[in-house]
Structure formats: structure tokens, C-alpha cells
């Protein structure tokens, strides 16, 4: 487990999905993203079975631990425990944040996807360390998210960031070209799938995304 992690310092957040990585494996994409300076990795891979996700999680745990990069698991508290991940990212239909906290302990990083101020404040009160907000621009990576989802986007990022004291990470259609408005809206960083996973050179894509987000951070200081 990577200790002393502060999600407020995350600028680039990779969510894995091997079906979008062409001929590259998820492990290869993650290794390249680490070389490119990614701040955190989330094991998603929802289209694989539990055994495959566990095995892949063990492989990613070795890569991320060696680089002192936090590894989170999407939805599955049991897999996070089994691979000694740094925490989980939960959706609104997953285990409640407070239950996950009880199972994983006080040192675990727990994130929660939210799309409304009510969901955000409830997650914060339950003990979430950060919030994922989106889809910002619409996305092809999640089949259940419409191109323009009511209540999300840059406006809700701003509203949620103002309503909570924990970091907000924007996700959904974010690229190096459009990351700046997400940061300006109040997000501490951005989470991406396709922008890194689908890139011909994931390390370079990670660097470009990080530069885009960090440039805005620098301008704010």
C-alpha cells in the first residue's frame, strides 16, 4: 500500500479498459502511463470476469507499488482486499462508502462517483476521500452514459466543488485539449480512459494531459 497519499494532489488519473487499448495489454498501458507520470491508476475492466480482474490486479499492484503510484479498484472491495490495493472507487449502486470504510480501514482511499450535490455531500459525510464527477463532455467508454447527461458537466463540477471540502476529479470525454476548463471549474484533476488507453503512445499522452492540467494549476497560484 502506498502511504501518505493525498488525492488533492492528483492531476492525472488513469481508468483501465483493455478493450480500448488496441494491441496493447492493460499492464503495458499502465506501465507506459507510469513512465508518463500518471498520479493514480484505477483497475476497471468491467467486461472481464472476477478471476481475470484479480489476476490483472496482482500484476498492476506490482507495477504501481514499485513506482509508488496508488492503485484503486472499481466497485470491488473484495478484489481490492485480495490484491492489497490502496482503495476502491464506488458508484451509486455499489457498497455504501461507510461500509467500504469499515471493511478496508482508515488508511484506504475511497472515492465515489457523484452527479448531484446531494450525492456529493452524502459521500463526503460517509467518509469518501475524493469524488468522481461526470460525464463532463460525454463518453464512449460507458454505454450507460448519454452524450449530454442532465446535472453533470462543467457546471455541476463547479457546484459540487463549492459544496464539499474533499477533492473532485472530473471524468468523461476529457482530453488534453479540453482539460483546462475542468480544472478551472474546481476539479483538482481529471480521470481518463480513452485519452491514455487508446493512445498510440500512452506515456506521451499522459505527459501531455498532465501538462495541460498542471498549467492551469500553475496559473491559479
Long-range contacts (C-beta under 8 A, 24 or more apart in sequence): 1-84, 1-85, 1-86, 1-107, 2-64, 2-65, 2-68, 2-69, 2-70, 2-71, 2-86, 3-107, 5-40, 5-70, 5-86, 5-109, 7-40, 7-109, 7-111, 7-129, 7-130, 7-166, 7-167, 7-169, 7-188, 8-130, 8-167, 8-188, 9-39, 9-188, 10-39, 10-40, 10-130, 10-167, 10-169, 10-188, 10-189, 11-39, 11-188, 11-189, 11-190, 11-210, 11-213, 11-214, 11-217, 12-37, 12-38, 12-39, 12-40, 12-189, 12-190, 12-192, 12-206, 12-209, 12-210, 12-213, 13-38, 13-39, 13-40, 13-41, 13-42, 13-169, 13-171, 13-189, 13-190, 13-191, 13-192, 14-38, 14-40, 14-41, 14-42, 14-191, 14-192, 14-193, 14-196, 14-197, 14-206, 15-42, 15-44, 15-74, 15-141, 15-171, 15-191, 15-192, 15-193, 16-41, 16-42, 16-43, 16-44, 16-45, 16-60, 16-193, 16-197, 17-44, 17-45, 17-46, 17-47, 17-141, 17-193, 17-197, 18-45, 18-48, 18-197, 19-47, 20-141, 20-193, 20-194, 20-197, 20-198, 21-197, 21-198, 22-198, 24-202, 26-56, 26-60, 26-197, 27-56, 27-59, 27-60, 27-63, 29-196, 29-197, 29-202, 30-60, 30-63, 30-64, 31-63, 32-201, 32-202, 32-203, 32-206, 33-196, 33-202, 33-203, 33-206, 34-63, 34-64, 34-67, 34-69, 35-203, 35-206, 36-196, 36-202, 36-203, 36-204, 36-205, 36-206, 36-207, 36-210, 37-206, 37-207, 37-210, 38-69, 38-196, 38-206, 38-210, 39-69, 39-70, 39-189, 39-210, 40-69, 40-70, 40-71, 40-72, 41-69, 41-70, 41-71, 41-72, 42-71, 42-72, 42-73, 42-74, 42-89, 42-191, 43-71, 43-72, 43-73, 43-74, 43-79, 43-85, 44-74, 44-193, 45-74, 46-74, 46-75, 50-76, 50-79, 53-79, 54-79, 54-82, 54-83, 57-82, 57-83, 57-85, 58-83, 61-85, 70-109, 72-109, 72-111, 77-103, 77-104, 80-104, 80-108, 87-111, 87-129, 89-113, 89-132, 92-119, 96-126, 97-123, 97-126, 97-127, 97-128, 98-126, 98-127, 101-126, 101-127, 111-169, 114-160, 115-149, 115-151, 115-152, 115-156, 116-151, 116-156, 116-160, 117-156, 117-159, 117-160, 117-163, 120-160, 120-163, 120-164, 121-163, 121-164, 124-164, 124-165, 124-166, 128-166, 129-166, 129-167, 130-166, 130-167, 130-168, 130-169, 130-188, 131-160, 131-164, 131-166, 131-167, 131-168, 131-169, 132-168, 132-169, 132-171, 132-191, 133-157, 133-160, 133-168, 133-169, 133-170, 133-171, 133-187, 134-170, 134-171, 134-172, 134-174, 134-191, 135-171, 135-172, 135-173, 136-170, 136-171, 136-172, 136-173, 136-174, 136-182, 137-172, 137-173, 137-174, 137-178, 138-172, 138-173, 139-171, 139-172, 139-173, 139-193, 139-194, 140-194, 141-193, 141-194, 142-172, 145-172, 154-181, 154-182, 154-185, 155-185, 157-182, 157-185, 157-186, 157-187, 158-185, 158-186, 160-186, 161-185, 161-186, 161-187, 162-186, 175-209, 176-205, 176-208, 176-209, 176-211, 176-212, 177-212, 179-209, 179-212, 179-213, 179-216, 180-212, 180-213, 180-215, 180-216, 183-213, 183-216, 183-217, 184-216, 189-213
